[in-house]
Amino acid sequence: MNFLASIRIALRALRVNTLRSTLTMLGIIIGVAAVITMIAVGAGAQARVEEQIKALGSNLIIVLPGSVTSGGVRMGLGSRSTLTEEDAYAVPREIPEVQAAGPALRGTGQVVFANSNWSTVFYGVTPEYLEARGWAIESGKAFEATDVAGATKVALIGKTVANALFGDADPVGQVIRIRKVPFTAIGVLERKGQSLMGQDQDDVILMPISTARNRVLGQNLGKLRTVGSISIKVRDGANMTQAEEQIRNLLRQRHRLQFSQDDDFWVRNLSEVLQAQEQSSRVLTLLLAAVASVSLMVGGIGIMNIMLVSVTERTREIGLRMAVGARARDIMSQFLVEAVTLALIGGLLGIVLGIAGSYAIGHLAEWRVELRPDAVLLAVSFAAAVGVFFGFYPARKASRLLPIEALRYE
């Protein structure tokens, strides 16, 4: 008996007991759908992390001011102004692994254009800040070193600010007022989306650091030349941990800290944080897929149970087939094909349910999901493997029946 004949016999046998076959496939359907949906949810979370890494900037290290102790009470992070522009300029000059280092001063204020206004965050930065953060210009142009040297009143605005003040109009060339100081918008920043902490990175205005100091934040800061943070980009291929240690040692040397003294700054390797989060997303995806795979195992056990019942019910039929010339391998292939057919049909229906479930979760729960073809292929392959594995024993049992005893079975 050839393979096609085995398939025809298997399909005919399954049609005879349609309800039983449907209930048997239910475990496989739910299992495949669960695997596809869970992997889609996990892949969506992982893609979200990758977007955050891309938006934040690759190979990024952030240096923040340290804390100060007053009257035995240690204040919070950034309570002490310990970083200067000169620190930022020294890092790429002294450490070959560093590609760019951009100092930044932070402030908040009301921005006004015509009859529109918006409260936002602004940063005084240097051109190196854009390179360190990997921030491109969508329209217009970036300011240059001459703008920093001359404290020019020019600004780059984020997409959120641009939409709030200008709507669909082009902001480039327009004059806006930041804390009542007039600035010319020379460019619009490319959209970055939410940060790791869920903040809108596009709700921002960038201006030359000297302009922020001398014209917006006040003259005091102009004399101190302190900065609120330094964004450092490490060259591709360089060891991030080693670069972090070199940055720490350089800043300790510049700040004349003794061996027994604690750092008066804080170095944060954001790449390590995001990589750890990405790894956690991968582990979560694998865990969800493993839990969902239990449904496939339960479905496989259901197939084995039904096939054993089928062998018992069709003992006389098996004896008759063997009596007229069917070989043991023919009987085995017949029942094995029935088990695999149950698993595959259940797998195909599970694909449809899994895709529908993924889109439903994404729409109703507003959760990002990503359907992956390899997950669909994995789920169906696993379903077929379950059919072979759990169908083998009943098929083997049927093939070992003796024709005389099978014909006498009642």
N, C-alpha and C positions, 0 to 999 in steps of 0.2 A: 504494500500500500504506500503510495507516494505522499509527499508532504501536502499537496493541495487537497488530496482526498481526506487527509487527517483534519485539515482546516474545515472542510465542508461538514464532516461528521461532528466536529466539535461545535460548530455554530448551530447545527441542527439540534444537538443535545442541549445546548444552552437555551434555545428558543422554546423547547418543550417545558422548561421550568423557568419562565421569564421572571416571575416575582422573586424566586429564590436566587437567581443569578443577579438580579438588581440589588437585593439586600447584601449579597456577598461582595459586590463591587463597591458598596457604599463606603467601606473602610478605606479602600484604595482611593476613591474619589476625594474623600475628606483629607486623607494623608497627602496626596499630591497637591491639592489646593492649599493646604496649610504650609507645605514646604515652599511653594512658589510665593505665597503671600508674605511669609516671614522673611524670606531672603530679600524680597522687594522692599520691605520695611527697613531691614538692616542696611541694604545697599543705599537706600535713600538717606539714612542717617550718616553713612560713610561719605556719600557725595557731598552732604552738607558740610562736613568737617573739611573735606578737600577744598570746598569753596572758601571756607574761612581761612585756610592756609594761604590760598592764592590771593585773597583780598588783603590779608595782613601783610604779605610780603615774604618772600622766601629767605631762608638763612638769616632771620632777624633776631637781634639781641637788643633789648631795651635796658638802658641804665637810668635809674631814678635816684633822686636825692635821698639821703639817709634820714635817721631820726635824731632828735636831740633830747638830752636828759636835763630836766630842770627841777631842782629841789628834791632829787631822788625819784622823780616821776619821769618815766621814759615816754616821750610823745610819739605820735604816730609817724608812719612813713611819709617823707616829704616835708616834715616839720622843720627841717634844717636845709638852708640853701648851700649845698656843697658842690654843685656842678657848675662849670663855667663854659663859655664858648671855647676857650682855649683847650679845655679837656677834650671837647669834641674834635677840634682840629688836630690834636696830638695823636688821637687813636689811629686814624688811617696813615698818618705820617710815620708812626713808630712800629706799627704792627702790619707786616706785609699781607697777612691773611684777610685783613679788613678792606673791603672795596669802597665803602662810603660810610660816613657818619654825619648825621644831621641833628643839630641841637634844635630844641623847640621850647617856646614860651606859650603858656596857655592862658586864655582869658575868656570871659563871657560878656555878652552885651547885646543890645538891640541894634538891628540892622534895618535901615529905612531906604526904600526906593519909591519916589513919588508918593502915592497914597497907601502903599503896602509896607508892612513892617514884619519882622521876624526875630525872635530871640534865639541865638545860636552860640556856638563855641567857635572861637577863632584861635589860630596858632600863628605865632611869629616863628618863621623857619628860614632855613637857607636852601639853595637849590639842591644841596646834597640830601636833604630830607626826602624829597620826591624820589630820588634814586634809591635811597635806603628802603623806603616803603614800597617801591615798585609802583608808584602812582603816576599814571599817564594822564595827558591832557586830552579831553574829548574835543574841545573847540578852543580857538584862540591860541595863546602861547603862555609858557611859564616865565616867571621873572628870573633875572640873571644875577650874577655876582655884583654887577654895577648897581642894581636896584638895592641890594643889601648895603653896599658901601654908601650910597646916597640917601638911604632911608626914604625911598620913593613910595608914594602912596598908591600902590597898585595891589590888587587882590585876585586870588583864584577862589572860585566859589564851588561848593559841592552841589550835586544834583538836587538834593532836597531843598537847599536854600534857593537855588535857581528856580525851581518850580514854585516855591512859596512866594517869591518876589516878582518873578517875571512871567510865570505861566508858560505858555508856548513861545513867547518872544525870545529873541536872542539877547543874552545878557552882555555879550562881549562889547566893550566900548562904553557901556553905561556907567554912570556915576552913582555909587551907593554911599550911604553914610553909616559908619561903624562907630558907635559911641559919639555921634555928632561930628566925626572926622570924615571928610569926603575921600573916597577911594574910587579909583577906576578899575572896573572888572575887566581884566585882560584875558581871562581864560576860565573855562568850566572843567572841573575835574571829572575824570571817568568814574562811573559808578562802582562803589566797592561793597555796598550792602551792609549787613550787620556784622559787628565785631564778635569776638569770642564771648564777650559778656552780654551780647544782645543789644549793644548800642548802635545807633545809626551812624555809620562812618561818613555818610554823605551830608549830614547836617553839620557842616563845617566851612570855615573860611580860612584860607592860608594867605599870609602876607609876609613881606621881608621881616626878619627878626629885629633889625634895627628900627624899623618903622613901628613895630608893636611896642618896643621898649620906650622909644623917645616921644612918640606922638599919641599912643593909645593908652598904654599901661602907666606911664609916668616916668619922670626923670630919674627917680631913685634907682630903678632897675637899670637904667642906662649906665650909671656909674659902676654898679656892681658887676654887670655882664654875667649874671647868673642865669641859668636855664632850668626849666622844669623837667626836662628829660633829654636823652640822647638816643636816637634810633641808629643802630649800627647794622650794616649789611655785610655779612661774611662772604668771601668769594666762593663760587661753586667748587665743590671738591675739597674744600678745606675742612679740617676737623673743628666742629662747632664747640665741643667741650674744651679743646685746647685753646681756641680763640677766646672763649669766655674767660679762661684762666689768665691769659695774657692781658686781656682788658682789665681784669681785676688788679693784677700786679702793677700795671702801668698807672692806674688811677691811685692806688695806694702810694706809689712812689711820688706822684705829682702832688698828692695831698699831705705828704710828709708824715704818714702814719707809722708809728712804731710797731714792732712785731707783736707786742702784747695788746695793741689797740684793735678794736673792731672796725670793720669797714664803715665809712660815713656815707656810703652809697649802697644801692641795691642793684644787682645785675640779674636780669631775668631772660633766660633763653627760651623765647616763645616757640621756637621750632620743636624743642623737646616736649613742651606742654601739648602742642597740637598733635605731635606724633603719638604721644601717649593717649590722647583722646581718640585719634584715628585707630590705634591698636585696640582700644576698648570697644570701638564700633565694630571692628572685625570680630572680636570675641563674642560680642552680642549677636552678630549675624549668625555665627557658627552655632551659638547656644540655641537661638530660636529655631534654626534649621534642624538641629539635633532633637529638640523637643517635638517639632512637627513630624520628624521621621518616625517617632514612636507610633503615630497613627498608621503609617505604612506597615509597620510590623504587626500591628493589631489586624489590619486588613489582610495581611498575608496569612495569619493564623486562621482567619475566617475562611479564606480560600482553601486551606488545608482541611478544615473541618468539613466543608461542603463537598470537597472532592472525595474524602473518605466515605461520606454518606453516599455519594454518587456511585462509588465503586461497589459498595454493599448492595445498593438497589439494582445495579446493572450486572450482578454476578452471572446470571443466566445468559445475558447478552454477550458477556465476555467469553463465557464457555462456548457459546454457539459460534462466535467469530473464530475462536481458536480451533474449533472442530472443523471448520470449512477452510482452514489454511492460514489464518492470520498468525503471524509470528509474535513472540513476546515483545520484540522491539516495536512492532506495529501497535500493539495495545498500549505500550508505554508512551509512545509518541502521541497517540490519540488523547490520552488523559493529560499529558504534559501540555499539549497544544490548547486544550480546554482551559487549563489553569493560567497559561500565559495570555490567552485571549481575554479572560476575565480581567487580568491585571492591566492589559493594554487599553481595553475599552474604558476601564475605570480611570486609567491614567489620562486618556484624552479628555474625558468628561471633567476630570480634576483640573486640567489645564484651563478649560473654559471657566470653571468656578474660581480658580486661583486668580486669573487675570481680572475677572469681574470683582472679586473681593479686594484685590489690590487697589483698583481704581476707586472702589467704594470707600476704603479706608482713607485714601488720599483726599477724596472730596469731602467726606463727612467729618473726619477728624482733622482736616487741614494738615496732614502729615505728609512729608515728601516721601514718595515711593519711586523706585526705579526697577522696572521689569528687566530682568537679565535673561537673554537666550540660553546661557549656560545653565541657569537655574532650572529653566523649563526642561532642557535636555537631561539634566541630572535627575529631576523628579521622575520623568518618564522612564529613564534607564533603570532607576532604582525600582520602579513599579514592575518592570519586566523581570528584573532580577528576583524580586519578591515572588512573582508568579512561578519562576523556574525553581527557586529554592523550596518554597512551600508546596509546590505541586509535584516535586520529584518523588517524595515518599508515597503518596497515594498512587501515582502512576507506576511506580516500581512494585507496589503491592498488587495492583491489578495485573501486571505482566507476569507475576509469579504464580497466579492461580492455575491449578491443574484443570484441564478441560472437563474431565469426568466429574470432579467434585463441583465445578462451577455449574454444570448442567443439572446436577442433582439438587442444587441450592433452591430453597423455597423461601 
